[in-house]
Amino acid sequence: MNVAMEAQSEDRGATVMERVRAIHLRMVDAVLSGDGLEGVATLAAGETGGVVAIVVPRLGAAAASGPVAELPALRRYVSERARKNTAAVPPGVLAEVPIASGDEQLGAVLLLGEDDPAPEAIEFLHVAAVACLTEVAVEEARLEVEQNLRGSFLEELRGRDDLEPDEVLRRAARLGCDLSKGAVALCAELSSDRPRHVVATIAGEHPGALAQHMDGGGGSGRVYALLPAVGGADATATLAAARRLAARLQRHGTVGVSSFYADVADLGRAIQEAELVLDVLRRSDVPIDEDIGTGTYRLLFRVLASHPEEVRSFYEDTVAPLVAYDGQYSTDLVGTLSAYLERNCNMNATASAIYAHRHTVAYRLERVKELTGLDPLLSEDRERLGLGLKAYRIIAPRLHR
């Protein structure tokens, strides 16, 4: 009798193992055929007799073999478990098996229902978890290829000026980015160690954005992005969206944003402009009170990206002698001139702002006139000096000190 029962048990065990091997092959085939997590869940459900849900926070993905109203709750639960946090098991979860790579939990396979699962159900959940690792590997390989393509494309835009506009449009379109109506460039130098999060934030916040992290050889590197036009070809709306995004990213580092470029042939220049803005924000020790993203500064950045020699020449023709004089004699002619212009040329207000006597202010303004040939008391000369100060502030990081 016992011998007969043992034989039946061995037969059932052999049958289960055969089913496990067969279903594993079918699950891997489903993954490689493009059916993904849903295909794996459906096959697992057919063997367990219940509803199977698969959640992989690593991929931001979730799938189930049938309608599951609790899927958002399951997402939260598995995400907490993946972070090694304690979390209450949601109602209806009969069994779960982690999707793990080494010590890292990537997600979970969950069996849902009301009745107790069959003894062999756990075996099929384990097989599904192994198949999900294949899906993770396939998806991450695809993402890596896409990231390399994005990085290569943005790197070429930065460094080459011979790319044909049609080629730029075509390559961007393959990556899901429509540049036909123009774009704004963004460049962020990271102080955090979350470049993938920054790239994901850009992609999630700005529809169709093309973003990529590039290792600068030290630190966390930089993230570059092209933000395509929103609302048709609305430059104002696109710039506003870009600035909102930049504000959100500031917690991760310093962010430079270009002006709007309608012509795809100028997108390389847009990236250069974003880099210039970033360099000024990151390195300049001269405060810029005006919003750096608007007005005269924006025009100067645009000219600096296309014709840097013109901005440098204007600086040399206006306030460069003051900068040199201050550096040689430890004076503050630049600071005095800035305070004077910012306070509507009011001598007393300027004196109060720089903690000096009004006669000292008058003397320094006279020295400005002698050194530059431009009189701060004359309206036309004041405009040139004011523009010269702005030019100085944006090229200061690139000057030899």
ChimeraX attribute file (.defattr): number of C-alpha atoms within 10 A of each C-alpha:
attribute: neighborCount
match mode: 1-to-1
recipient: residues
	/A:1	6
	/A:2	7
	/A:3	8
	/A:4	9
	/A:5	10
	/A:6	11
	/A:7	12
	/A:8	12
	/A:9	12
	/A:10	12
	/A:11	12
	/A:12	12
	/A:13	13
	/A:14	12
	/A:15	11
	/A:16	16
	/A:17	15
	/A:18	12
	/A:19	15
	/A:20	20
	/A:21	12
	/A:22	11
	/A:23	21
	/A:24	22
	/A:25	13
	/A:26	16
	/A:27	27
	/A:28	22
	/A:29	16
	/A:30	19
	/A:31	22
	/A:32	13
	/A:33	10
	/A:34	12
	/A:35	15
	/A:36	22
	/A:37	27
	/A:38	20
	/A:39	21
	/A:40	32
	/A:41	26
	/A:42	21
	/A:43	19
	/A:44	29
	/A:45	23
	/A:46	14
	/A:47	17
	/A:48	20
	/A:49	15
	/A:50	23
	/A:51	20
	/A:52	29
	/A:53	30
	/A:54	31
	/A:55	28
	/A:56	24
	/A:57	19
	/A:58	13
	/A:59	13
	/A:60	10
	/A:61	12
	/A:62	19
	/A:63	22
	/A:64	23
	/A:65	20
	/A:66	14
	/A:67	10
	/A:68	14
	/A:69	8
	/A:70	12
	/A:71	16
	/A:72	11
	/A:73	13
	/A:74	22
	/A:75	22
	/A:76	15
	/A:77	20
	/A:78	25
	/A:79	22
	/A:80	16
	/A:81	19
	/A:82	21
	/A:83	12
	/A:84	11
	/A:85	10
	/A:86	10
	/A:87	12
	/A:88	8
	/A:89	15
	/A:90	13
	/A:91	12
	/A:92	13
	/A:93	16
	/A:94	16
	/A:95	17
	/A:96	19
	/A:97	19
	/A:98	22
	/A:99	25
	/A:100	16
	/A:101	11
	/A:102	7
	/A:103	6
	/A:104	12
	/A:105	19
	/A:106	23
	/A:107	30
	/A:108	29
	/A:109	32
	/A:110	27
	/A:111	27
	/A:112	24
	/A:113	16
	/A:114	11
	/A:115	10
	/A:116	11
	/A:117	16
	/A:118	11
	/A:119	8
	/A:120	14
	/A:121	19
	/A:122	18
	/A:123	18
	/A:124	25
	/A:125	29
	/A:126	20
	/A:127	21
	/A:128	31
	/A:129	27
	/A:130	19
	/A:131	24
	/A:132	28
	/A:133	19
	/A:134	17
	/A:135	23
	/A:136	19
	/A:137	11
	/A:138	16
	/A:139	15
	/A:140	14
	/A:141	12
	/A:142	12
	/A:143	12
	/A:144	12
	/A:145	12
	/A:146	15
	/A:147	17
	/A:148	15
	/A:149	17
	/A:150	22
	/A:151	20
	/A:152	14
	/A:153	17
	/A:154	24
	/A:155	16
	/A:156	15
	/A:157	21
	/A:158	17
	/A:159	13
	/A:160	10
	/A:161	13
	/A:162	9
	/A:163	13
	/A:164	11
	/A:165	16
	/A:166	12
	/A:167	10
	/A:168	19
	/A:169	16
	/A:170	16
	/A:171	17
	/A:172	22
	/A:173	15
	/A:174	12
	/A:175	16
	/A:176	13
	/A:177	19
	/A:178	22
	/A:179	28
	/A:180	20
	/A:181	17
	/A:182	24
	/A:183	31
	/A:184	28
	/A:185	29
	/A:186	29
	/A:187	28
	/A:188	25
	/A:189	25
	/A:190	22
	/A:191	16
	/A:192	14
	/A:193	12
	/A:194	13
	/A:195	22
	/A:196	13
	/A:197	12
	/A:198	22
	/A:199	19
	/A:200	14
	/A:201	15
	/A:202	27
	/A:203	17
	/A:204	11
	/A:205	14
	/A:206	18
	/A:207	15
	/A:208	21
	/A:209	26
	/A:210	27
	/A:211	26
	/A:212	29
	/A:213	24
	/A:214	18
	/A:215	12
	/A:216	11
	/A:217	7
	/A:218	6
	/A:219	12
	/A:220	18
	/A:221	18
	/A:222	21
	/A:223	23
	/A:224	28
	/A:225	26
	/A:226	29
	/A:227	28
	/A:228	28
	/A:229	29
	/A:230	20
	/A:231	11
	/A:232	12
	/A:233	17
	/A:234	15
	/A:235	21
	/A:236	14
	/A:237	15
	/A:238	23
	/A:239	23
	/A:240	12
	/A:241	18
	/A:242	28
	/A:243	19
	/A:244	12
	/A:245	18
	/A:246	20
	/A:247	12
	/A:248	15
	/A:249	18
	/A:250	15
	/A:251	12
	/A:252	17
	/A:253	16
	/A:254	20
	/A:255	28
	/A:256	27
	/A:257	30
	/A:258	30
	/A:259	24
	/A:260	24
	/A:261	22
	/A:262	19
	/A:263	13
	/A:264	19
	/A:265	19
	/A:266	16
	/A:267	26
	/A:268	22
	/A:269	23
	/A:270	28
	/A:271	28
	/A:272	24
	/A:273	28
	/A:274	25
	/A:275	26
	/A:276	24
	/A:277	27
	/A:278	21
	/A:279	21
	/A:280	20
	/A:281	20
	/A:282	15
	/A:283	12
	/A:284	17
	/A:285	11
	/A:286	14
	/A:287	8
	/A:288	14
	/A:289	7
	/A:290	11
	/A:291	10
	/A:292	17
	/A:293	17
	/A:294	11
	/A:295	10
	/A:296	15
	/A:297	20
	/A:298	18
	/A:299	12
	/A:300	21
	/A:301	27
	/A:302	23
	/A:303	16
	/A:304	21
	/A:305	21
	/A:306	17
	/A:307	12
	/A:308	14
	/A:309	12
	/A:310	13
	/A:311	23
	/A:312	18
	/A:313	13
	/A:314	18
	/A:315	22
	/A:316	17
	/A:317	16
	/A:318	23
	/A:319	27
	/A:320	20
	/A:321	18
	/A:322	23
	/A:323	18
	/A:324	13
	/A:325	18
	/A:326	15
	/A:327	12
	/A:328	9
	/A:329	8
	/A:330	10
	/A:331	15
	/A:332	16
	/A:333	22
	/A:334	22
	/A:335	15
	/A:336	22
	/A:337	24
	/A:338	17
	/A:339	21
	/A:340	22
	/A:341	17
	/A:342	14
	/A:343	14
	/A:344	10
	/A:345	16
	/A:346	13
	/A:347	19
	/A:348	15
	/A:349	16
	/A:350	24
	/A:351	19
	/A:352	13
	/A:353	13
	/A:354	15
	/A:355	11
	/A:356	13
	/A:357	14
	/A:358	17
	/A:359	12
	/A:360	14
	/A:361	23
	/A:362	15
	/A:363	13
	/A:364	18
	/A:365	21
	/A:366	16
	/A:367	16
	/A:368	24
	/A:369	16
	/A:370	13
	/A:371	16
	/A:372	18
	/A:373	12
	/A:374	21
	/A:375	19
	/A:376	22
	/A:377	12
	/A:378	9
	/A:379	10
	/A:380	11
	/A:381	17
	/A:382	17
	/A:383	14
	/A:384	19
	/A:385	25
	/A:386	18
	/A:387	20
	/A:388	21
	/A:389	21
	/A:390	21
	/A:391	24
	/A:392	25
	/A:393	19
	/A:394	26
	/A:395	21
	/A:396	17
	/A:397	18
	/A:398	13
	/A:399	9
	/A:400	5
	/A:401	6
